[in-house]
């Protein structure tokens, strides 16, 4: 399985040391007057909290790439459901393992550009603001039209892509987004209007069922 | 405005740092938007405020100040 999230051991150990050092200052504040006081304070209140928050940020950023993270919001439940619908593009990719199942949303909804990962994080913050502070569109709309670049990143040059009728003649149109891949390959998700609003009216958690992993050799 | 005694600042700051670090750790076991928000506003903010208070107390209480 793709390891997306580093182990929590370093977080636990750093937090334990940080808490013990801070507790020492809590119970013996007079130690600040000792010659080593400022150095100990710098470790307890600057270095260790910095390390703990850095490691925590890394873990949260790694977790934000997972399918479970995306589907933790009710607005996304209808879209998560389509991962199990073999008629949708999302479902085909999920069922056939064209995308890693533990990072299904992130794999297709991140731009394959130099700053694609950073842009995805910024959009993720917009999602958080919309989730906690506003009301999302129903159905949810992308901030900008889906670029063929994300499809071609994996599909262009593959045998099945090259052999498909019409792909060879139109490849330049695909590259320049003059013709969308979704013109023929649809629906991307197939979520109907009203589904998002309905999903936000219940509190149940969405869980993807465990799919068979396939036979061994 | 008169600042609290330096020992009070250190104690309050250290307590906030302890709480913030524990919140930051606990939030990492919640995969989702809630865990992320708790990490930023619970863990990060509380720790930063606590560290600032404690350092202020330490600076006011350091041997150089006596």
Interface residues (C-beta under 8 A of the other chain):
Chain A: X8 X11 X12 X15 X18 X19 X22 X23 X25 X26 X29 X30 X32 X33 X34 X35 X37 X38 X41 X44 X45 X46 X48 X49 X52 X53 X56 X57 X59 X60 X63 X64 X66 X68 X69 X72 X73 X127 X128 X131 X132
Chain B: X6 X7 X10 X11 X13 X14 X15 X17 X18 X20 X21 X22 X24 X25 X27 X28 X29 X31 X32 X33 X34 X35 X36 X37 X39 X43 X44 X47 X48 X50 X51 X54 X55 X57 X58 X59 X61 X62 X63 X66
